[in-house]
Amino acid sequence: MRRLATALGAAMLLAGCATAPKPLYMWETFPRQQYETLLASGGSPDSQIQAMEAHAVKARGTGAALPPGFRAHLGMLYLSTGNAAQARQLWLAEKEAFPESSPYLDQLLKRMDGKDRTDKTTAKNENPA
């Protein structure tokens, strides 16, 4: 009986020393911020950009990865302030980090370049109906 108690005590001690697995991404307040942006209650785009940039700096400092969609959302905020170059850079970084986002981001990049508008205009001219 004493051996069993010692074994259980040792197992509990070792289990208490185990560390929790490290999260894959540093989410923090990002999901809430996205939600508030969609509701238009998240503050000005500039204040949201500042909060997200601070999040990115903190993630880099701890060696944590930014979550999927973070760069794309930040790019949308930059675009809403007129900074298309920064939006493009962030969208390309999102494509690199998450290749599965390429179809969506390619569409955003096309629209920013005006190619989408040209294609729609051409399609309207070709269809007399």
PyRosetta script that sets phi, psi and omega in degrees:
from pyrosetta import init, pose_from_sequence

init()
pose = pose_from_sequence("MRRLATALGAAMLLAGCATAPKPLYMWETFPRQQYETLLASGGSPDSQIQAMEAHAVKARGTGAALPPGFRAHLGMLYLSTGNAAQARQLWLAEKEAFPESSPYLDQLLKRMDGKDRTDKTTAKNENPA")
pose.set_psi(1, -38.6)
pose.set_omega(1, -179.9)
pose.set_phi(2, -64.8)
pose.set_psi(2, -37.4)
pose.set_omega(2, 179.0)
pose.set_phi(3, -65.6)
pose.set_psi(3, -39.1)
pose.set_omega(3, 179.1)
pose.set_phi(4, -65.2)
pose.set_psi(4, -42.3)
pose.set_omega(4, 178.7)
pose.set_phi(5, -64.9)
pose.set_psi(5, -40.4)
pose.set_omega(5, 178.2)
pose.set_phi(6, -64.8)
pose.set_psi(6, -42.6)
pose.set_omega(6, 179.7)
pose.set_phi(7, -64.5)
pose.set_psi(7, -43.3)
pose.set_omega(7, 178.6)
pose.set_phi(8, -64.9)
pose.set_psi(8, -40.7)
pose.set_omega(8, 177.7)
pose.set_phi(9, -62.6)
pose.set_psi(9, -42.4)
pose.set_omega(9, 179.0)
pose.set_phi(10, -65.5)
pose.set_psi(10, -40.4)
pose.set_omega(10, 179.4)
pose.set_phi(11, -64.3)
pose.set_psi(11, -41.5)
pose.set_omega(11, 179.2)
pose.set_phi(12, -66.5)
pose.set_psi(12, -38.2)
pose.set_omega(12, 178.7)
pose.set_phi(13, -64.3)
pose.set_psi(13, -44.7)
pose.set_omega(13, 179.1)
pose.set_phi(14, -67.0)
pose.set_psi(14, -38.4)
pose.set_omega(14, 178.6)
pose.set_phi(15, -65.2)
pose.set_psi(15, -34.8)
pose.set_omega(15, 178.8)
pose.set_phi(16, -69.7)
pose.set_psi(16, -23.9)
pose.set_omega(16, -179.7)
pose.set_phi(17, -86.8)
pose.set_psi(17, -12.8)
pose.set_omega(17, -178.1)
pose.set_phi(18, -66.5)
pose.set_psi(18, 142.6)
pose.set_omega(18, 178.7)
pose.set_phi(19, -95.9)
pose.set_psi(19, 148.4)
pose.set_omega(19, 177.2)
pose.set_phi(20, -69.4)
pose.set_psi(20, 148.9)
pose.set_omega(20, 178.6)
pose.set_phi(21, -63.8)
pose.set_psi(21, 143.1)
pose.set_omega(21, 179.6)
pose.set_phi(22, -71.9)
pose.set_psi(22, 134.6)
pose.set_omega(22, 178.3)
pose.set_phi(23, -62.8)
pose.set_psi(23, 149.0)
pose.set_omega(23, -179.1)
pose.set_phi(24, -68.2)
pose.set_psi(24, -38.2)
pose.set_omega(24, -178.0)
pose.set_phi(25, -130.2)
pose.set_psi(25, 156.3)
pose.set_omega(25, 174.6)
pose.set_phi(26, -94.5)
pose.set_psi(26, 96.0)
pose.set_omega(26, -176.8)
pose.set_phi(27, -81.6)
pose.set_psi(27, -49.1)
pose.set_omega(27, -175.1)
pose.set_phi(28, 45.4)
pose.set_psi(28, -120.6)
pose.set_omega(28, -174.8)
pose.set_phi(29, -97.5)
pose.set_psi(29, 8.3)
pose.set_omega(29, -175.9)
pose.set_phi(30, -57.2)
pose.set_psi(30, -48.2)
pose.set_omega(30, 179.7)
pose.set_phi(31, -59.9)
pose.set_psi(31, -38.9)
pose.set_omega(31, 179.4)
pose.set_phi(32, -66.3)
pose.set_psi(32, -39.9)
pose.set_omega(32, -179.6)
pose.set_phi(33, -65.2)
pose.set_psi(33, -41.6)
pose.set_omega(33, 176.5)
pose.set_phi(34, -59.8)
pose.set_psi(34, -45.9)
pose.set_omega(34, -179.5)
pose.set_phi(35, -59.7)
pose.set_psi(35, -46.2)
pose.set_omega(35, -179.5)
pose.set_phi(36, -65.6)
pose.set_psi(36, -33.6)
pose.set_omega(36, 176.9)
pose.set_phi(37, -64.6)
pose.set_psi(37, -43.4)
pose.set_omega(37, 179.5)
pose.set_phi(38, -65.1)
pose.set_psi(38, -30.4)
pose.set_omega(38, 176.9)
pose.set_phi(39, -83.8)
pose.set_psi(39, -5.4)
pose.set_omega(39, -177.2)
pose.set_phi(40, 63.1)
pose.set_psi(40, 29.8)
pose.set_omega(40, 177.9)
pose.set_phi(41, -117.9)
pose.set_psi(41, 13.8)
pose.set_omega(41, -174.3)
pose.set_phi(42, -89.4)
pose.set_psi(42, 11.3)
pose.set_omega(42, -177.9)
pose.set_phi(43, 89.4)
pose.set_psi(43, -176.4)
pose.set_omega(43, -178.5)
pose.set_phi(44, -70.4)
pose.set_psi(44, 154.0)
pose.set_omega(44, 176.7)
pose.set_phi(45, -56.5)
pose.set_psi(45, -36.6)
pose.set_omega(45, -179.9)
pose.set_phi(46, -63.8)
pose.set_psi(46, -41.4)
pose.set_omega(46, 179.1)
pose.set_phi(47, -68.8)
pose.set_psi(47, -35.0)
pose.set_omega(47, 177.0)
pose.set_phi(48, -67.3)
pose.set_psi(48, -40.0)
pose.set_omega(48, 177.8)
pose.set_phi(49, -61.5)
pose.set_psi(49, -44.6)
pose.set_omega(49, 179.3)
pose.set_phi(50, -59.9)
pose.set_psi(50, -43.9)
pose.set_omega(50, -179.6)
pose.set_phi(51, -64.6)
pose.set_psi(51, -41.2)
pose.set_omega(51, -179.1)
pose.set_phi(52, -70.9)
pose.set_psi(52, -38.0)
pose.set_omega(52, 177.3)
pose.set_phi(53, -64.1)
pose.set_psi(53, -38.8)
pose.set_omega(53, 177.1)
pose.set_phi(54, -63.6)
pose.set_psi(54, -39.5)
pose.set_omega(54, 177.1)
pose.set_phi(55, -61.2)
pose.set_psi(55, -44.9)
pose.set_omega(55, -179.3)
pose.set_phi(56, -63.7)
pose.set_psi(56, -40.7)
pose.set_omega(56, 178.3)
pose.set_phi(57, -63.6)
pose.set_psi(57, -43.1)
pose.set_omega(57, 179.3)
pose.set_phi(58, -63.2)
pose.set_psi(58, -42.3)
pose.set_omega(58, 179.2)
pose.set_phi(59, -62.5)
pose.set_psi(59, -45.2)
pose.set_omega(59, 178.4)
pose.set_phi(60, -61.8)
pose.set_psi(60, -39.5)
pose.set_omega(60, -179.1)
pose.set_phi(61, -64.3)
pose.set_psi(61, -32.2)
pose.set_omega(61, -179.8)
pose.set_phi(62, -97.3)
pose.set_psi(62, -1.8)
pose.set_omega(62, -179.3)
pose.set_phi(63, 75.9)
pose.set_psi(63, 18.1)
pose.set_omega(63, -179.4)
pose.set_phi(64, -89.2)
pose.set_psi(64, 153.8)
pose.set_omega(64, 179.2)
pose.set_phi(65, -88.7)
pose.set_psi(65, 144.5)
pose.set_omega(65, 174.6)
pose.set_phi(66, -75.3)
pose.set_psi(66, 146.0)
pose.set_omega(66, -176.5)
pose.set_phi(67, -73.5)
pose.set_psi(67, 162.2)
pose.set_omega(67, 176.2)
pose.set_phi(68, -58.3)
pose.set_psi(68, 136.8)
pose.set_omega(68, 177.8)
pose.set_phi(69, 88.8)
pose.set_psi(69, -12.6)
pose.set_omega(69, -177.2)
pose.set_phi(70, -60.6)
pose.set_psi(70, -52.6)
pose.set_omega(70, -177.9)
pose.set_phi(71, -65.9)
pose.set_psi(71, -37.1)
pose.set_omega(71, 179.3)
pose.set_phi(72, -64.3)
pose.set_psi(72, -43.7)
pose.set_omega(72, 179.5)
pose.set_phi(73, -65.5)
pose.set_psi(73, -43.6)
pose.set_omega(73, 178.2)
pose.set_phi(74, -62.1)
pose.set_psi(74, -38.7)
pose.set_omega(74, 176.3)
pose.set_phi(75, -61.3)
pose.set_psi(75, -40.0)
pose.set_omega(75, 177.6)
pose.set_phi(76, -63.6)
pose.set_psi(76, -40.1)
pose.set_omega(76, 177.9)
pose.set_phi(77, -63.7)
pose.set_psi(77, -44.5)
pose.set_omega(77, 178.2)
pose.set_phi(78, -61.5)
pose.set_psi(78, -40.2)
pose.set_omega(78, 178.8)
pose.set_phi(79, -62.9)
pose.set_psi(79, -37.1)
pose.set_omega(79, -179.6)
pose.set_phi(80, -68.0)
pose.set_psi(80, -18.9)
pose.set_omega(80, 176.3)
pose.set_phi(81, -96.0)
pose.set_psi(81, 2.2)
pose.set_omega(81, 178.4)
pose.set_phi(82, 92.9)
pose.set_psi(82, 6.1)
pose.set_omega(82, -179.1)
pose.set_phi(83, -97.4)
pose.set_psi(83, 76.3)
pose.set_omega(83, -177.0)
pose.set_phi(84, -66.7)
pose.set_psi(84, -33.6)
pose.set_omega(84, -179.2)
pose.set_phi(85, -64.1)
pose.set_psi(85, -42.2)
pose.set_omega(85, 178.6)
pose.set_phi(86, -68.8)
pose.set_psi(86, -37.6)
pose.set_omega(86, 177.1)
pose.set_phi(87, -60.5)
pose.set_psi(87, -46.3)
pose.set_omega(87, 179.5)
pose.set_phi(88, -59.7)
pose.set_psi(88, -45.3)
pose.set_omega(88, -179.3)
pose.set_phi(89, -60.8)
pose.set_psi(89, -43.5)
pose.set_omega(89, -180.0)
pose.set_phi(90, -68.1)
pose.set_psi(90, -38.9)
pose.set_omega(90, 179.3)
pose.set_phi(91, -67.0)
pose.set_psi(91, -38.2)
pose.set_omega(91, 176.7)
pose.set_phi(92, -66.6)
pose.set_psi(92, -36.9)
pose.set_omega(92, 176.7)
pose.set_phi(93, -66.7)
pose.set_psi(93, -36.6)
pose.set_omega(93, 177.3)
pose.set_phi(94, -65.0)
pose.set_psi(94, -41.8)
pose.set_omega(94, 177.7)
pose.set_phi(95, -61.3)
pose.set_psi(95, -39.2)
pose.set_omega(95, -180.0)
pose.set_phi(96, -68.5)
pose.set_psi(96, -42.1)
pose.set_omega(96, -178.6)
pose.set_phi(97, -72.6)
pose.set_psi(97, -35.8)
pose.set_omega(97, -177.1)
pose.set_phi(98, -134.1)
pose.set_psi(98, 83.4)
pose.set_omega(98, -176.0)
pose.set_phi(99, -56.4)
pose.set_psi(99, -25.1)
pose.set_omega(99, 179.6)
pose.set_phi(100, -66.9)
pose.set_psi(100, -13.6)
pose.set_omega(100, 178.5)
pose.set_phi(101, -87.0)
pose.set_psi(101, -2.6)
pose.set_omega(101, -174.9)
pose.set_phi(102, -54.6)
pose.set_psi(102, -46.2)
pose.set_omega(102, -178.2)
pose.set_phi(103, -58.4)
pose.set_psi(103, -43.2)
pose.set_omega(103, -179.9)
pose.set_phi(104, -67.1)
pose.set_psi(104, -46.9)
pose.set_omega(104, -177.5)
pose.set_phi(105, -68.5)
pose.set_psi(105, -32.8)
pose.set_omega(105, 175.6)
pose.set_phi(106, -62.0)
pose.set_psi(106, -38.5)
pose.set_omega(106, 177.4)
pose.set_phi(107, -64.7)
pose.set_psi(107, -42.3)
pose.set_omega(107, 178.4)
pose.set_phi(108, -62.5)
pose.set_psi(108, -43.0)
pose.set_omega(108, 179.9)
pose.set_phi(109, -64.5)
pose.set_psi(109, -39.8)
pose.set_omega(109, 177.4)
pose.set_phi(110, -62.4)
pose.set_psi(110, -43.9)
pose.set_omega(110, 179.8)
pose.set_phi(111, -63.3)
pose.set_psi(111, -39.5)
pose.set_omega(111, 179.7)
pose.set_phi(112, -65.4)
pose.set_psi(112, -35.7)
pose.set_omega(112, -179.8)
pose.set_phi(113, -78.1)
pose.set_psi(113, -10.2)
pose.set_omega(113, -179.9)
pose.set_phi(114, 85.6)
pose.set_psi(114, 1.4)
pose.set_omega(114, -179.0)
pose.set_phi(115, -67.2)
pose.set_psi(115, -35.3)
pose.set_omega(115, -178.5)
pose.set_phi(116, -65.2)
pose.set_psi(116, -41.2)
pose.set_omega(116, 179.3)
pose.set_phi(117, -65.3)
pose.set_psi(117, -39.1)
pose.set_omega(117, 179.2)
pose.set_phi(118, -64.3)
pose.set_psi(118, -43.4)
pose.set_omega(118, 179.7)
pose.set_phi(119, -62.3)
pose.set_psi(119, -39.9)
pose.set_omega(119, -179.7)
pose.set_phi(120, -68.6)
pose.set_psi(120, -38.9)
pose.set_omega(120, 178.8)
pose.set_phi(121, -64.9)
pose.set_psi(121, -43.6)
pose.set_omega(121, 179.0)
pose.set_phi(122, -62.5)
pose.set_psi(122, -43.1)
pose.set_omega(122, -178.8)
pose.set_phi(123, -63.3)
pose.set_psi(123, -38.5)
pose.set_omega(123, 179.7)
pose.set_phi(124, -66.4)
pose.set_psi(124, -39.6)
pose.set_omega(124, -178.9)
pose.set_phi(125, -69.6)
pose.set_psi(125, -30.4)
pose.set_omega(125, -178.3)
pose.set_phi(126, -79.9)
pose.set_psi(126, -22.3)
pose.set_omega(126, -178.4)
pose.set_phi(127, -106.2)
pose.set_psi(127, 103.6)
pose.set_omega(127, -175.7)
pose.set_phi(128, -71.9)
pose.set_psi(128, -10.1)
pose.set_omega(128, -176.4)
pose.set_phi(129, -69.8)
pose.dump_pdb("model.pdb")
